[in-house]
């Protein structure tokens, strides 16, 4: 046993040798008179190669000193990752609500402002981590398509939010995990089972219930915003956005950890901004908002979207992907609540049924992937 006290180290030699004295840092509060128990050298030979800095000994690197008897390990806050997921879902839903409230700004222009906020956030990170702005040569083509498909998904999603009910667009885009599994099977040769096929059929059924095409439901379609033509355009945009988002996930799986995630967001923002500016000039839709309310809403959309991404990233850092994916079903719940409270639009039973189908399929996909990852981790331990 080594007693660390008052800035001095009195080493008790283990049987068979002597241990040199190790000076303590002066920042340990010397003179407190409280000894700190540390395992003597040789008592934990099995873990001798693992050296950790002991906080109670102010820098002494005894093996596993923080696990000594009498010391307490600070427990992580249970459920913090799931709380971050719910907060992220709420911020994204409020941003979507504000998008519905904007009157004189095109969805492409809103996307351009969102890209500007992304660039302002990512640029300091690129400089700090010294990642460069182009990335590795062999990965640039993947980063380009990740940026192109990701920004296209954002623009199409914003368009869908503007022309169709908030809950309908949210439910359709929530089927992204199902399409990710399908595209991963096609391009990455990942396993695609009968369960995956069943979940895909559930998602397609949910989308059909929301879109309610006339050849299945007749020409008199109720519970939509505006004309059915706009509703159909929004549905097509939401589906295309979902497939594009699923494609970006497949590309990110292909790239793996060889590229810093700041670079991925940088390509997303830069390519998205360039595409939005070109599209706005072609459509002659580029203009500043006429009223102060729309300008404030644009800024809030950018801030809320950025906050949602930050909390979702933090959730995935401290929680398993399966529970996070399941908890993201709160996106749909918040969309229904906000649509009823602030947009005075009651969802139809068709929308509710479609939402249940899509949520069941995406949750089933997430649970199945989570169980597979746990099983694989246990096999690796064995």
WOQUI-V997705 format. One record per residue. N is the residue number from 1. RES is the residue in three letters. PSI is psi as a letter, one per 40 degrees, with the letter a starting at -180 (none if undefined). D_FIRST is the distance of its C-alpha to the first C-alpha in whole Angstrom. Layout:
n: <N/N>
res: <RES/RES>
psi: <PSI/PSI>
d_first: <D_FIRST/D_FIRST>
This chain:
n: <1/2/3/4/5/6/7/8/9/10/11/12/13/14/15/16/17/18/19/20/21/22/23/24/25/26/27/28/29/30/31/32/33/34/35/36/37/38/39/40/41/42/43/44/45/46/47/48/49/50/51/52/53/54/55/56/57/58/59/60/61/62/63/64/65/66/67/68/69/70/71/72/73/74/75/76/77/78/79/80/81/82/83/84/85/86/87/88/89/90/91/92/93/94/95/96/97/98/99/100/101/102/103/104/105/106/107/108/109/110/111/112/113/114/115/116/117/118/119/120/121/122/123/124/125/126/127/128/129/130/131/132/133/134/135/136/137/138/139/140/141/142/143/144/145/146/147/148/149/150/151/152/153/154/155/156/157/158/159/160/161/162/163/164/165/166/167/168/169/170/171/172/173/174/175/176/177/178/179/180/181/182/183/184/185/186/187/188/189/190/191/192/193/194/195/196/197/198/199/200/201/202/203/204/205/206/207/208/209/210/211/212/213/214/215/216/217/218/219/220/221/222/223/224/225/226/227/228/229/230/231/232/233/234/235/236/237/238/239/240/241/242/243/244/245/246/247/248/249/250/251/252/253/254/255/256/257/258/259/260/261/262/263/264/265/266/267/268/269/270/271/272/273/274/275/276/277/278/279/280/281/282/283/284/285/286/287/288/289/290/291/292/293/294/295/296/297/298/299/300/301/302/303/304/305/306/307/308/309/310/311/312/313/314/315/316/317/318/319/320/321/322/323/324/325/326/327/328/329/330/331/332/333/334/335/336/337/338/339/340/341/342/343/344/345/346/347/348/349/350/351/352/353/354/355/356/357/358/359/360/361/362/363/364/365/366/367/368/369/370/371/372/373/374/375/376/377/378/379/380/381/382>
res: <UNK/UNK/UNK/UNK/UNK/UNK/UNK/UNK/UNK/UNK/UNK/UNK/UNK/UNK/UNK/UNK/UNK/UNK/UNK/UNK/UNK/UNK/UNK/UNK/UNK/UNK/UNK/UNK/UNK/UNK/UNK/UNK/UNK/UNK/UNK/UNK/UNK/UNK/UNK/UNK/UNK/UNK/UNK/UNK/UNK/UNK/UNK/UNK/UNK/UNK/UNK/UNK/UNK/UNK/UNK/UNK/UNK/UNK/UNK/UNK/UNK/UNK/UNK/UNK/UNK/UNK/UNK/UNK/UNK/UNK/UNK/UNK/UNK/UNK/UNK/UNK/UNK/UNK/UNK/UNK/UNK/UNK/UNK/UNK/UNK/UNK/UNK/UNK/UNK/UNK/UNK/UNK/UNK/UNK/UNK/UNK/UNK/UNK/UNK/UNK/UNK/UNK/UNK/UNK/UNK/UNK/UNK/UNK/UNK/UNK/UNK/UNK/UNK/UNK/UNK/UNK/UNK/UNK/UNK/UNK/UNK/UNK/UNK/UNK/UNK/UNK/UNK/UNK/UNK/UNK/UNK/UNK/UNK/UNK/UNK/UNK/UNK/UNK/UNK/UNK/UNK/UNK/UNK/UNK/UNK/UNK/UNK/UNK/UNK/UNK/UNK/UNK/UNK/UNK/UNK/UNK/UNK/UNK/UNK/UNK/UNK/UNK/UNK/UNK/UNK/UNK/UNK/UNK/UNK/UNK/UNK/UNK/UNK/UNK/UNK/UNK/UNK/UNK/UNK/UNK/UNK/UNK/UNK/UNK/UNK/UNK/UNK/UNK/UNK/UNK/UNK/UNK/UNK/UNK/UNK/UNK/UNK/UNK/UNK/UNK/UNK/UNK/UNK/UNK/UNK/UNK/UNK/UNK/UNK/UNK/UNK/UNK/UNK/UNK/UNK/UNK/UNK/UNK/UNK/UNK/UNK/UNK/UNK/UNK/UNK/UNK/UNK/UNK/UNK/UNK/UNK/UNK/UNK/UNK/UNK/UNK/UNK/UNK/UNK/UNK/UNK/UNK/UNK/UNK/UNK/UNK/UNK/UNK/UNK/UNK/UNK/UNK/UNK/UNK/UNK/UNK/UNK/UNK/UNK/UNK/UNK/UNK/UNK/UNK/UNK/UNK/UNK/UNK/UNK/UNK/UNK/UNK/UNK/UNK/UNK/UNK/UNK/UNK/UNK/UNK/UNK/UNK/UNK/UNK/UNK/UNK/UNK/UNK/UNK/UNK/UNK/UNK/UNK/UNK/UNK/UNK/UNK/UNK/UNK/UNK/UNK/UNK/UNK/UNK/UNK/UNK/UNK/UNK/UNK/UNK/UNK/UNK/UNK/UNK/UNK/UNK/UNK/UNK/UNK/UNK/UNK/UNK/UNK/UNK/UNK/UNK/UNK/UNK/UNK/UNK/UNK/UNK/UNK/UNK/UNK/UNK/UNK/UNK/UNK/UNK/UNK/UNK/UNK/UNK/UNK/UNK/UNK/UNK/UNK/UNK/UNK/UNK/UNK/UNK/UNK/UNK/UNK/UNK/UNK/UNK/UNK/UNK/UNK/UNK/UNK/UNK/UNK/UNK/UNK/UNK/UNK/UNK/UNK/UNK/UNK/UNK/UNK/UNK/UNK/UNK/UNK/UNK>
psi: <h/h/h/h/h/f/e/i/h/h/h/h/i/i/h/e/i/i/h/i/i/h/i/i/i/e/e/e/f/i/e/d/e/h/i/h/h/i/h/i/h/e/d/g/d/d/f/d/e/h/h/i/h/h/d/e/e/f/e/h/g/i/h/f/d/e/e/i/h/e/i/h/h/h/i/i/h/h/e/d/d/d/d/d/d/d/d/d/d/d/d/d/d/d/d/d/d/d/d/d/e/h/d/f/h/i/d/d/d/d/d/d/d/d/d/d/d/d/d/d/d/d/d/d/d/d/d/d/e/f/e/i/e/d/i/i/d/e/e/d/d/d/d/d/d/d/d/d/d/d/d/d/d/d/d/d/d/d/d/d/d/d/e/i/i/d/d/d/d/d/d/d/e/e/e/d/d/d/d/d/d/d/d/d/d/d/d/e/f/i/h/h/a/d/d/d/d/d/d/d/d/d/d/d/d/d/d/d/d/d/d/g/i/d/e/d/e/i/d/g/h/i/f/i/h/a/i/d/d/d/d/d/d/d/d/d/d/d/d/d/d/d/d/d/d/d/d/d/d/d/d/d/d/d/d/a/e/e/h/i/d/d/d/d/d/d/d/d/d/d/d/d/d/d/d/d/d/d/d/d/d/d/e/f/e/h/i/i/i/d/i/d/d/d/d/d/d/d/d/d/d/d/d/d/d/d/d/d/d/d/d/d/d/d/d/d/d/e/i/i/d/d/d/d/d/d/d/e/e/d/d/d/d/d/d/d/d/d/d/d/d/e/e/f/h/h/i/i/d/d/d/d/d/d/d/d/d/d/d/d/d/d/d/d/d/d/d/d/d/d/d/d/d/d/d/d/d/d/d/d/d/none>
d_first: <0/4/7/10/13/16/17/15/11/10/8/7/9/9/12/15/14/13/12/14/13/14/16/16/20/22/22/19/21/19/20/19/17/15/11/10/7/6/5/5/8/10/9/12/14/17/17/15/19/18/17/17/17/15/17/15/13/17/17/14/14/11/13/13/11/14/14/11/12/13/15/18/20/24/26/30/33/35/38/38/39/42/43/43/46/48/48/49/51/53/53/55/57/58/59/61/63/63/65/67/68/69/73/74/71/71/68/68/68/65/63/64/62/59/59/59/56/54/55/54/50/50/51/48/45/47/47/43/42/45/46/50/53/54/51/51/55/54/53/56/58/56/55/59/60/56/58/61/61/58/60/63/62/61/65/66/64/65/68/68/66/69/72/71/69/65/64/66/65/61/62/63/60/58/59/57/55/57/59/56/55/59/59/56/57/60/59/55/56/53/54/57/57/60/57/57/61/61/59/62/65/63/63/66/68/66/67/71/71/70/72/75/77/81/82/80/80/83/84/84/80/79/75/75/75/78/80/79/79/77/75/75/74/71/70/71/69/66/66/66/63/61/62/61/58/57/58/56/53/54/54/50/49/51/49/46/43/45/46/45/46/47/50/51/51/53/56/56/57/59/61/62/63/65/67/67/69/71/72/73/75/77/77/78/76/74/74/72/72/75/73/70/68/68/67/64/64/63/60/59/59/57/54/54/54/51/49/50/49/46/44/45/43/40/41/41/38/36/38/39/43/44/44/45/48/49/48/50/53/53/55/58/57/57/60/62/61/62/65/66/65/66/69/71/71/70/69/72/71/71/68/66/67/66/63/62/62/61/57/57/58/55/53/53/53/49/48/49/48/44/44/45/42/40/41/41/37/37/39/37/33/35>
